[in-house]
Amino acid sequence: MTPARSSAPIPPSRRAPHHPGHRRGPAGLPTSDEAVAHTLLNCLLREVSGPEHQTAVIDGSLLVRLPRRGVLLRVALRRTSLLGAHRFTGPVTERNEGQNESRSDGGWTRTDWPRLAEHIHAELTLRTGSGNDEFLAQVVSSHQGVSAALAAVAARRPLTSAQPLAAYLASEQSLALGHRFHPTPKARGGDPTVWAAYAPEAAASFPLRLLAVREELLVEDAVAGDPLGGLDRLGTAPDGYRLLPAHPWQYALLRDHPALREALERGDVLDLGPGRTPFTATASVRTVYDGQAFLKFSLNIRITNCLRKNARYELDGAVALTRLLGPALDDLAARFPDSGLLREPGYRSLALPGADGRPVLALLEGFGVIVREGLDGRLRPGVTPLLAAAVADEYPTGPGHVSRLLADAGPAAALSWWRAYLELLVPPVLAAYFDHGVVLEPHLQNVVVGVDRDGRPAQILFRDLEGTKLLPEHHARSLASLDPAVAGPLTYDADRGWDRVVYCLMVNHIAELLAAIADLHPGAEVALWLQVQGTLRGYADRHGCPPRLAALLAGGPLPAKANLLTRWARRADREAGYVRLPSPLAEDVLSGAIAADDIRSTR
């Protein structure tokens, strides 16, 4: 069978033998050109060509057909994956359908990332019947972001401090390539010359801009205690005023707003200039940390899918969720004492009245700051926090990468490490959903893992209530007590909630960290997935096995967020759809993989 000549679907390859001669992990960082091309190919494989059965693994390479474009793409494989999330190496090549294969080069020519983006643009236009005039520019922007991030990582000095905070911040700032299943993971709006001052990859640390606002012109909410006291301690405000910190970039974007200019001229708002305390940019860019509390600001800049602002319902919703989740989180903490969630107990913003007497929404949302609990007091002595996305990154760009945590560890030690990690991560997520109707969002950027002095997983902390949702049937009374504008965005129905849990937990998090470990021990991939299955089954045996969990254990298809198609359709992130991936937990996949390993072991 010759895929290049046939218009029939390429036979799907759900599992292919590991490419002989693979290395123990990647040899080094890719170029920005390779990184962008590989990321585009990841998205195409997962969301378009894979579901249409237009892919195959042949002779150590992945073939991907664009049937509407009439193009066949090829890339060498460093390692195959049971989930289809293969590791690529080297350039992408292409051949037009029907091209003469008798040429010395087989008809294959090298494809650079701009041409690959154009192929995808054309294929999706033909597939959907509509175009997207933003797409190619966003790919260019992402390439610029990747190039800048790789240059910053290359110029960075090695971490010399042994302090847990230093290691943690280094992990937050080590994500040079971004989400490998997003077509434009480093696409950034705004002035690119300003980015380095605030970008985590550039190790950005800076003081906040401090505003003093007349007390009656502030809007805020907080749970019991003094969660907003940390804002007031950032500086000194005159009598009758309260402090409102602002992200300096956001202040620069909003300072010419007419209502703000007038308030500054009247003295209702005072610009006190930069504060004294440096804050460090974390992976989300707009959330910063000073070692005591996380502050999540609005930032009117498009990052990947959307403008990163705190909408009014998100400001109110963070505090409302913190209140509503109290009993559930207390129960989960008692049952799973090595895990927890960083709550968001307060927010503050600017409420300058407009012509209609109501607060100017652009300023209320634009200057809204959410206070999130810090790591102090949540971590046990001797535990070092690390961003899970940095631990699981495909390439080791920071000190918290799993290749460093498992340095010189053999397959048995790696599997033991993995078992401990899963036991911390999986049970509280499932219990939150099944027992409390709470949809956690444990994707890699929303999880902090604490490791002990030996680099072994010791604690798991979840964060960011923006993605945490409630199932209405569990929380009808509490939701009815809220403003409908706040209650609505706080909910998912049971199906959408389960899709979100399974995608974030299984596809975004577990599969990606498992892949990073399998890069170190390629022969252990089946054993790693068997441990995932064992952890799920152990939870089911101890806490019950509702039908959704039974389907997951039986190997039902896994939902994967369709970032490419969502970006193409220009839908909001909340409206993102899912594609279904064949599960590595399916009996035929695992048994076939085990049989293939047995065959190889007898050769």
N, C-alpha and C positions, 0 to 999 in steps of 0.2 A: 504494500500500500504506500502510495507516495502522496503525502498531504499536500504538497505544493500544486499538484495537478488536479486534485479532486475538489469538486465543489461540495461534496458531502461533508458532514461534521467530522472533525478530527476525533478519533476515539478518545474519550476522557481517560485521564490517568489519575485515579484517586490515590494510588500508591505506587511508587516506583522505587527500584533498588537504589540505595545510596550510591552516589557517584564514586567509583573507586579512586583513591588517591586524594580524597578531600583532606584539607588541613585541619588542625585543631584550632578552630576559630578563624576569623578573618586575619589575613596577613598584615593588614594596615587599613587606614582610613581610605575610603574611596575619594575620587575627585568629585567636585561639585557636579560636573557633567554626568558622571556615572550615577551619583546618588539621585539626581533628579530623574534620569532615565529609568533607573530601577524602581523608583517610587511610582512613576506613571505606569510602569508595567505591572507592578503589584496590584494597582487599582483596576487596571484593565482585566487582568487575570481573574480577580475576585468578583468583580461586579458585572462584567460584560461577556468576555470570551469564555470564562469558566462555566457560568450558568448555561451558555449556549452550546456547550460541548465543542468548542473550537480551540482546544488545547491538547497537547501531547508532550510527554517526556520521552525523547529518543536520543540515544547515544550521548547521554550526559548533557543534553541541552533541552531547554523548554521551547516549544513551538507554540505560537499564538497567532491565530488567524483573525484578520479583520475582513469578514466575508463581503461586507458592503463596499469596502474600500478596495478589495481585491489585493490585499497585501498579507504576506506571511512574515511574522517576526520571529527572531531566534535569539536566545541568550544562553550562555553557558551556565551550568549550575554548580555551585560550590557544595550544596547539600539539598536533597529533597525533603519534603515535609509531608507527614500524614494528613495535615489539614490543607495542603495545597499552598501553604505560605512558604514557598521555596526560597532558598538563598541564592542570589545571582552573583555572577562575577564577570567582569570585563564588559566590553561594549555590546550593544544591541545591533543586530544586523537584520536586513530585510530582503525579501525577494517578491517580485510581483507574481501574482497567480499566472500560470501558464508560461512563465519565462523559461527559456531553454536551460535545462540543468546540465547539459553537456559541457558548458564552459568550464574552464579550469578552476574558477572560483565557485562553481555550482550556481552561479547567478546571484550569490549573496553579496550585498554591499553594506557598508557600515551606515548606521542611522544615528545621527546625533539627537540630543534631547529636543531641540526645536522642531525637527522634522517628526519625531515621535509624537510630540504634542499636536502637531498639525494632523497627523494620521488619526489620533484620537478625536480631535475636533471634527474632522470630516466623518468618521465612523458614527459618532454620536448624533451629528446633525442628520445623517441618513437614517439612523435608527429611530430617533425621536420625532423627526419631522420639523424640528425647530433648532435654531442655532443659539449660541451664547457668545456675545461679542466681548465678554469680560475674560473668558477662559484663558486664551493665549497670553494676555497681559499678566494674568495672575500667575501663570507658570513662570513667566520671565521674572516676576517679582520674587517668587519662591526661590528661583535659581540664584538671584542676587542675595537673598537672605541666607541660603545655604553656603554660598561662597564666603560671605562675611563671617558666618559662624565658624566655618572650618579654619579660616585665617585666624580668628580670635583664639580658637582652641590650640592651634599650632604655636601661637605666640605666648600662650599662658605659661606661667611658671608652675612647676610641680608643687602640689600641696605639701607644705612642710609641717603645719600644725597638726598635733595629735588630738586637738579638742574636738569633741563630737559636733559642736555647732559649725566649726569650719568644714568638717567633712560633709555635714548635711547641706550647707549652702553650696559647696562645690558640686554636690550631686544635683541640686536644683538648677545649676547653671551649666550643666554639661551636655544638654540635649542639642547637639549641633545640627542634626538632620531632621528632627521632628518626627511626626507620626508617619510610619512607613506605608500606611494604607490611606493616606489622604493625598489627593493629587497636587495640592499646593501647600504643604505643611509649613513653609516659611514665608508665605505670601503676606506682605505687610503694607498697610496703607500709611499715609502720612509721609513726611519728609524723610527719605532714607538717610540723610546726613545726620538726623537727630537720633536715629535708632541706637547708635552705639552707646549713648549716654544712659540708656534705660534698658538695653537688651540684656537678658540673663547670660547669654553666651559670651557677652563681652565683659562678664564679671561686674556688671553695673552695681554700684552702691552710691547712694545720694541722700541728701537731706530732703525732707518734705517741705513744701511751701505752706507756711502757717498763715491762716486768716483768722482774724478776730471778728466775730459776728455778734450783733446785738442779740441778747438772749431771746427776745420775742420773735426773731427772724430765723431761729433754728427749728428744725423738726428732727425728732429723734424718738427712739423706742429702745427699751432695754429690759432684760429680765432682772430678777432680784439681785442685789449685790451692787457692785460698782464696775460693770464691764466697760463703761465709757470713761472711767477715770484715767485710763492710760492716754487718752486723747488730750485731756486737760493738763496732764503732766509733761506734755511735749514742749511747753513754753509758758509764757505769762500773758494773760489777757487783761486789759483794763477793766475796772469795775463796770458791771452792766453788760459785759461781753463774754463770750465763750469761744474757745479755740475750735477751729475747723481745719484740720490738715487737708492738704490737697496734693495729689500727685503733680510734680512740677510740670510734666509734659501736658497733663490735662489743664492745668491752670493757664499755660501758654495758649492752649487751644480755645479757651473760653474767656480769657480776660477782656476781649473786645466785645463781648455780648453787651448790647445796650443797657439791659437792666442791671448787669453787674457794674458796668462803668458808672452808671448813675448812683448806685449804692456806694461805690467807692468815693465818689465825689461828695455825697451827703455825709459820709462818715458812718453809714450803717454797717459797712464792712471795711475792715482795716487790713491792709496787706503788711504783715509783719516780716515778710521775707523768708529766707531759708531757716529752717530749724537747726538745732544743734545735733540731733540724733541721726546718725546715718542708718538708712534702711537698705536692705539688699533685695534686688529683683529676684523673684522666684520664677519657675518655669512658665507660669501663666502670663508673665510680663507685668500685668496690672496689680498682682498681689505681691506685697512686699513684707519683709520680716526684719525685726530688729533684735531677735533673740527672746523677746517677751510676748509679743502678740503679732498675729498676721493682720494686716490691713488690706482689704480688698476694695480697690478704687474703681470708679468708672474711668474708661479711657476711650475717647471717641475716635478710635483707630480700628480699621478692619484687620483682624488677625484670623487667618484661615477663613471661616465661614461668615463671621458677623462682627459688627461693632461691639466692642467689649464694654458695655455700659451697664450699670446697675439700674434696671427699670424700677419704677416705683413699687410694683408688686413684688419684686425681688428683695427690695429693702425691707418692706413689711413682712414678706414671707420668711426671710431668714430668721427673724426674731420669733415669729409665730411658730415656725417649725421647731426652734429650740425649746419653746414652751411645751408644744404638743408632744414632742418626742421624749420628754423627760422620763416618764414611767417606762417606756420601751427601752430606752438606753440604759436605765438603771438595771432592768432585768437582764439585758444582754451583757452588761458589765459583770453582773454577778455570775452568770453562766459561762461567760468567756472572758475571764479576767485579763487575758493577754491581748485583748483587742479593745478598741474604743473609737469614738467619733469626736472630732474637734467641733465643738458647738460654735454657733455664731450668735452671741448673746446681746448684741447691740448694734445700732447704726445711728449715724448723724448726718444731716445734710442742711443745705441752704434753702430757705423758704421765702424768697423775695416775692411779694405780691405783684401780679401783673395788672393790666388794665381792668380785668374782670374781677380783681380782688383775690383770685386764687394764686397759689404759688406758681411761678414760671417753671414749667415742667422740665425744660432743657437744663435749667440750673439745678433744680431739685435732684434730677437723675444724674446730671453731670458731675455734681460735687458730692454725691452720696458715697459714704465710706462705711463698709461693714467690718466690724471687729470680730475676728475669729480667735478662738483660744490658741495660745502658743504651745510649744512642746514642753516647756518647763512645767514640772509637776505632773506630767503625763508619762514620762519615761522613767524607768527604773534606773538606779545607779549602774554605771558601767555599760549602758546601752547606747549605741550610736544610731541616730535616725538617718535614713537614706530615702530619697525619692525612688519609688518602685520603678518608675520609667527609666531612671538612670541605671538601676540594677539590671534591667531587662533589655537595655539598648542593644541593637544588633552589633554596634561597634563600641569598643571600650574607650569612651571619650572622657571618663571621669573616674575618680578613685573608688566610687561605690559600685562599679560594674561587677557582675557576678563572676567574671573571670578572675577578678582580684580576690573576691570573697572565697572562691574555691581554688585558689592558686595551689597547684601541685596535688589537689585532691583527686583520688581515683574515682571510678564510676560508683563504687559502693558508698563512698563518702558523699558524693554528689547526690545520690538518690536519698540518703538519709537527710541531707540538708533540705531537699525538695519536699520530703514527707513532712518535716517540721514546718516548712513554709505553708504548705497547703492546710495543715491543721489549724494554723493561725488565721488564715484568710477565709476559707470556705464556710465553716460552720456559722459564724455570726451573720454572714450575708444571707444564707438560706433561712436562718431563724428570724431575721428581720422581716423577710418577705412572708414566710409561711405563718409565723406566730404573731406578728405585729402589723402586717399589711404595710410595711415600710420598704420602699424600693431604694436601696442604696445604689450608688453609681461607682463601683470599685474599679474603674479603669486605672491604668498605670499612673496617670498624672494625679489621681485623686487618692493615692495610697502612699503612706509613709511606713516603711518597714524599719523596725529597730533591730539591730544585730548586736550580739554580745561581743566580748573581747576576742572570741575565736571566729567572728564573722558569721555566727550561726543565728538564724531567725529567732527572735525572742519576743517581739511585740509587733502588732499591726495597728495603725491608726488610719481611719478613713477621714476624708475632709471634703469640703465644698458642698454646702446645702443647696446650691443652685440646682444640682442634678438629683437631689434626694426628693422622692415623691411619696405620696400616700395613696393607698387603695381606698376608694370612697366607701366600700362596704364595711371596712374596718373602722373608719373614722368619720362616719356620717354626722354624728352630733358635734364633734369638734369643728369639722369643716363648715357646718351650718352656722356656727358662731362667728365666722370670719366674713369680711367683706367678700362678696362673690368675685371681685376683680383679683383678690389675693388667693382665695380658695381654689379657683379654677386652675391656675398654673401649678398649684401644689399637688395635683393629682394625675395619676395614670389609671386607666382601667387595667384589669388583671392581666389581660393578654399583652398589652403594650408594656406594662410593668415587668412581666416575666421576660419578654424579649430584651428589655433593657438590662435586667439583671444578668441574663445568660450571656448577652453580648459582652458587657463590661467584664464580667467575671471570667468567662471561659475563653472568649475569642481575643479580646483586647489585652487581658491581663495574663491569665494562666498560659495560653498558647504562646504568647510572646516571651515570657520568662522561660517557659519550657524550651523554646527554640534556642534561647541564648545558652542554656545548659547543654542542649544537644549539640550546639556548635563545638563545645569542649569535649563531649563524649558522644559522637554521632551514633555509635552502636547502642546507645541507651535510650533512644527516643521511644521505643515501644514500652520499655520499663517505666519511663516517666509518665506516659499516658495511662499505663496500668495503675500507677499510683494515684493519678487523678480519679480514675474510676473507683479505686479502693477508698479514697477519702469521701467521695460522694456516697458510696454504699455504706460506709461506716456511719455517716450522718443519718442516712435513711434507717439503718438498723437501730440507732440510739433514739432518734426523734420522730420516727414515722416517715412514711414514703408516700406523700401525696401524688396524685396522677402526674402533675407537671414534672416532678423530680423523677418519677418512674420512667417517663418518656425520655428524659435527659439521659438516664442510666442505660436505657435501651438503645441509645445511639441515634435518637431522632436528630434531624438536621439542626444545625446551630445557626442562629441569626447573626449576621455580620452587618454592621452599619454601612450603608452605601454612601460613602463620602463623595465619591466621584459623581454619582448620579444626583446626589443632593446639591452639590456645587453646580452641576450642569443646569439643573432646574431652578437654581437660585432660591431654593426653599430655606426657611429658617431651620436651624439645627434641631429644634424641638420636633419639626415635621419630617425629619430624616426617615427614609425607609430602610428596609433590611433586605439583604439577599440571604439565601439559605445555603449553608455549606455542609457537605457530607461530614458527619461527625467522626473523629478518630476513635470515639468510644463504641462505634458500631461493631458488632461481633465479627462481621466479615472483614472489616478493615484491620482490626487488631489481630485476628487469627491469621489473615493473609500476611500481615507484616511479620508475625512470629514465624510462620512457615518459611518466608523468604530469608529471615535471619538464620533459621536452622539450615537451610540449603547452603547459604554462604559459609556457615561454620564448618560444613563437611567438605568443602572444596580443598 
